[in-house]
């Protein structure tokens, strides 16, 4: 039995990863799906069961304990739950939602990983952290989001080294712009739902492709998954020509989100 816990599994990348693992693993796979929206989770769970896998729906509280109590083990933890944000720092009047975003994106992953760690050591399992290209390179208008994703990157890179002798792999995934609704629901400068994307959505990667790359990388125990050619080049150009990277980052913003 391969027991996989996915946070943020009610839609988007998380839901699609669940469906793809259900297709690949069938009856030998048990999926523990966590998110705040239980109704949407139940829909994803039914889809996974129809593909032959077992599926357990769980709210984010005590989800690790529920997984182990139900299946007796935990093999993979996918820290996928997260929220977006788009705001120029000079337009922000209340930094309270910056702290909220950090609790969701960074601390949510830390808490889940801490709870799951003893069980993952027992199975020599896998930890996956869904970061972002915004966790590798600064993007104007996304100071809050970049801060949370850079925090994730540093935490999980350090944790990978700590867990090497225990046989637990840590995979960091860095999606670029993916065709989901996450940016429309993220915070704006007032800490409210943005209602629109602040990024140029043309050429966005499909959810199916993004999920497949993460599932493949997880199963291969890859150190990291940088999903776009621009992302891969950008990492090297950041060292060699940082000014060029700054200009390219500005171009990723939609016209209405660029600094005036």
C-alpha positions as CSV (number, residue, x, y, z in Angstrom):
1,X,0.0,0.0,0.0
2,X,1.3,3.4,-1.0
3,X,-0.3,6.1,1.2
4,X,-0.1,9.6,-0.2
5,X,-1.3,12.7,1.7
6,X,-2.0,15.8,-0.4
7,X,-2.9,19.1,1.1
8,X,-4.8,21.7,-1.0
9,X,-6.4,18.7,-2.9
10,X,-9.9,20.1,-3.6
11,X,-9.0,21.6,-7.0
12,X,-6.3,22.7,-9.3
13,X,-2.9,21.1,-9.1
14,X,-3.6,19.1,-5.9
15,X,-6.8,17.5,-7.3
16,X,-5.1,16.6,-10.6
17,X,-2.1,15.0,-8.7
18,X,-4.6,12.9,-6.8
19,X,-6.3,11.8,-10.0
20,X,-3.0,10.9,-11.7
21,X,-1.8,8.9,-8.7
22,X,-5.1,7.1,-8.6
23,X,-4.8,6.2,-12.2
24,X,-1.2,5.0,-11.8
25,X,-1.5,3.2,-8.5
26,X,-5.1,1.8,-8.6
27,X,-6.0,-0.4,-5.6
28,X,-2.4,-0.3,-4.2
29,X,-2.7,3.5,-3.6
30,X,-4.5,5.2,-0.8
31,X,-5.0,9.0,-1.1
32,X,-5.6,11.2,1.9
33,X,-7.0,14.4,0.6
34,X,-7.0,17.6,2.7
35,X,-8.4,21.1,2.2
36,X,-10.8,23.5,3.7
37,X,-13.6,22.8,1.2
38,X,-14.9,19.4,2.1
39,X,-17.6,19.3,-0.6
40,X,-15.0,19.8,-3.4
41,X,-12.7,17.2,-1.7
42,X,-15.5,14.7,-1.8
43,X,-15.9,15.2,-5.5
44,X,-12.2,14.6,-6.1
45,X,-12.3,11.5,-3.8
46,X,-15.2,10.0,-5.8
47,X,-13.2,10.6,-9.0
48,X,-10.1,8.8,-7.5
49,X,-12.2,5.9,-6.2
50,X,-13.7,5.5,-9.7
51,X,-10.1,5.1,-11.0
52,X,-9.6,2.3,-8.5
53,X,-7.7,3.8,-5.6
54,X,-8.8,4.3,-2.0
55,X,-9.5,7.8,-0.9
56,X,-10.0,9.5,2.5
57,X,-11.3,13.0,2.8
58,X,-9.9,14.9,5.8
59,X,-10.0,18.5,7.0
60,X,-6.5,19.9,7.6
61,X,-6.8,19.5,11.4
62,X,-5.2,16.2,12.6
63,X,-4.9,14.9,9.0
64,X,-1.7,13.0,9.6
65,X,-3.1,11.1,12.5
66,X,-6.2,10.3,10.5
67,X,-4.1,8.9,7.6
68,X,-2.0,6.7,9.9
69,X,-5.0,5.5,11.9
70,X,-6.8,4.5,8.7
71,X,-4.0,3.0,6.7
72,X,-1.3,2.2,9.2
73,X,1.5,4.1,7.5
74,X,2.4,7.2,5.5
75,X,4.6,7.1,2.4
76,X,4.4,10.5,0.8
77,X,3.4,14.0,2.0
78,X,2.7,16.6,-0.6
79,X,2.6,20.1,0.8
80,X,0.5,21.8,-1.9
81,X,-2.0,24.0,0.0
82,X,-1.3,27.7,-0.7
83,X,-2.7,31.1,-1.5
84,X,-1.5,33.7,-4.0
85,X,-1.2,37.5,-3.6
86,X,-0.6,40.4,-5.9
87,X,0.1,43.9,-4.7
88,X,2.8,46.6,-5.0
89,X,4.3,47.0,-1.5
90,X,3.8,50.8,-1.6
91,X,0.0,50.3,-2.0
92,X,-0.3,48.1,1.1
93,X,-1.7,49.8,4.1
94,X,-2.1,46.9,6.5
95,X,0.6,44.2,6.7
96,X,-1.7,41.8,8.6
97,X,-2.5,39.8,5.5
98,X,1.2,39.4,4.8
99,X,1.4,37.4,8.1
100,X,-1.7,35.4,7.2
101,X,-0.2,34.5,3.9
102,X,3.0,33.3,5.6
103,X,1.0,31.1,8.0
104,X,-0.9,29.5,5.0
105,X,2.0,29.0,2.6
106,X,5.0,28.5,4.8
107,X,3.9,27.6,8.2
108,X,1.1,25.3,6.9
109,X,3.8,23.2,5.2
110,X,6.1,23.3,8.3
111,X,3.3,22.1,10.6
112,X,2.2,19.2,8.3
113,X,5.8,18.1,7.8
114,X,6.6,18.1,11.5
115,X,3.5,16.0,12.2
116,X,4.3,13.5,9.4
117,X,8.0,13.2,9.9
118,X,8.2,10.2,12.3
119,X,5.9,8.2,10.0
120,X,7.9,9.2,6.9
121,X,11.1,8.1,8.6
122,X,9.5,4.7,9.3
123,X,8.7,4.2,5.6
124,X,11.8,6.0,4.2
125,X,9.2,8.1,2.4
126,X,9.0,11.2,0.4
127,X,8.3,14.9,1.2
128,X,7.2,17.2,-1.6
129,X,6.9,21.0,-1.3
130,X,5.1,22.9,-4.0
131,X,7.0,26.2,-4.1
132,X,7.0,28.5,-7.2
133,X,9.3,30.2,-9.5
134,X,8.6,33.1,-7.2
135,X,10.5,31.1,-4.6
136,X,13.6,31.3,-6.8
137,X,13.4,34.8,-8.2
138,X,11.9,38.0,-7.0
139,X,8.8,39.2,-9.0
140,X,7.6,42.8,-8.7
141,X,4.2,43.1,-7.2
142,X,4.6,39.8,-5.4
143,X,6.7,40.7,-2.4
144,X,4.3,38.8,0.0
145,X,4.0,35.7,-2.1
146,X,7.8,35.6,-2.9
147,X,8.5,36.0,0.8
148,X,6.5,32.9,1.6
149,X,7.8,30.8,-1.2
150,X,11.5,31.8,-0.5
151,X,10.9,30.7,3.1
152,X,9.6,27.4,1.9
153,X,12.6,26.9,-0.4
154,X,15.1,27.6,2.4
155,X,13.3,25.4,4.9
156,X,13.0,22.4,2.7
157,X,16.5,22.7,1.2
158,X,17.9,22.6,4.8
159,X,15.5,19.8,5.8
160,X,16.6,17.7,2.8
161,X,20.2,17.6,4.1
162,X,19.0,16.8,7.7
163,X,17.0,13.8,6.4
164,X,19.5,12.4,3.9
165,X,20.7,9.7,6.3
166,X,17.1,8.7,7.3
167,X,16.3,7.9,3.6
168,X,13.5,10.4,3.4
169,X,13.7,12.4,0.1
170,X,12.7,16.0,-0.2
171,X,11.5,17.3,-3.6
172,X,10.9,21.0,-4.2
173,X,8.6,21.8,-7.2
174,X,8.8,25.2,-8.8
175,X,5.7,25.8,-11.1
176,X,5.5,28.9,-13.2
177,X,2.2,30.3,-14.4
178,X,-0.3,27.4,-14.4
179,X,-3.9,27.6,-15.7
180,X,-5.6,27.6,-12.3
181,X,-7.8,30.1,-10.4
182,X,-5.3,30.6,-7.5
183,X,-4.3,34.1,-8.6
184,X,-7.9,35.3,-8.9
185,X,-8.6,34.3,-5.2
186,X,-5.4,35.6,-3.8
187,X,-5.0,38.8,-1.8
188,X,-4.9,42.3,-3.3
189,X,-3.3,45.3,-1.6
190,X,-6.3,45.6,0.7
191,X,-6.1,42.0,1.8
192,X,-9.2,41.2,-0.2
193,X,-9.8,38.6,-3.0
194,X,-8.1,40.0,-6.1
195,X,-10.7,38.9,-8.6
196,X,-8.2,39.0,-11.4
197,X,-4.7,37.8,-12.1
198,X,-1.7,40.1,-11.8
199,X,0.4,38.0,-14.2
200,X,0.4,37.6,-18.0
201,X,-1.6,34.3,-18.4
202,X,-0.7,33.8,-22.0
203,X,1.2,30.5,-22.4
204,X,0.1,29.2,-19.0
205,X,1.0,25.6,-18.4
206,X,-1.9,23.2,-18.2
207,X,-2.8,21.7,-14.8
208,X,-2.4,18.2,-16.2
209,X,1.1,18.8,-17.4
210,X,2.1,20.5,-14.1
211,X,0.7,17.7,-12.0
212,X,2.4,15.0,-14.2
213,X,5.8,16.7,-13.8
214,X,5.3,16.8,-10.0
215,X,4.2,13.1,-9.8
216,X,7.0,12.0,-12.0
217,X,9.6,14.0,-10.0
218,X,8.2,12.7,-6.7
219,X,8.4,9.1,-7.8
220,X,12.0,9.6,-9.0
221,X,12.9,11.3,-5.7
222,X,14.2,14.3,-7.6
223,X,15.8,17.1,-5.6
224,X,13.8,19.8,-7.5
225,X,11.4,20.2,-10.4
226,X,11.9,23.5,-12.3
227,X,9.1,23.3,-14.9
228,X,9.8,25.9,-17.6
229,X,12.7,26.7,-19.8
230,X,12.5,30.3,-18.7
231,X,12.7,29.2,-15.1
232,X,15.8,27.0,-15.7
233,X,17.6,29.8,-17.7
234,X,16.5,32.4,-15.1
235,X,18.4,30.7,-12.3
236,X,21.7,30.9,-14.2
237,X,21.0,34.4,-15.6
238,X,20.4,35.6,-12.0
239,X,24.0,34.9,-11.3
240,X,25.4,36.1,-14.6
241,X,23.1,39.0,-15.6
242,X,20.9,39.9,-12.7
243,X,19.7,43.1,-14.3
244,X,18.3,41.2,-17.3
245,X,16.4,38.9,-14.9
246,X,14.9,42.0,-13.2
247,X,13.6,43.2,-16.6
248,X,12.2,39.8,-17.5
249,X,10.5,39.5,-14.2
250,X,8.7,42.9,-14.8
251,X,7.4,41.5,-18.1
252,X,5.7,38.6,-16.4
253,X,3.2,41.1,-14.9
254,X,0.0,41.9,-16.7
255,X,-0.2,45.5,-17.9
256,X,-2.5,46.7,-15.1
257,X,-0.3,45.3,-12.4
258,X,3.0,46.9,-13.5
259,X,4.4,49.8,-11.4
260,X,3.6,53.2,-12.9
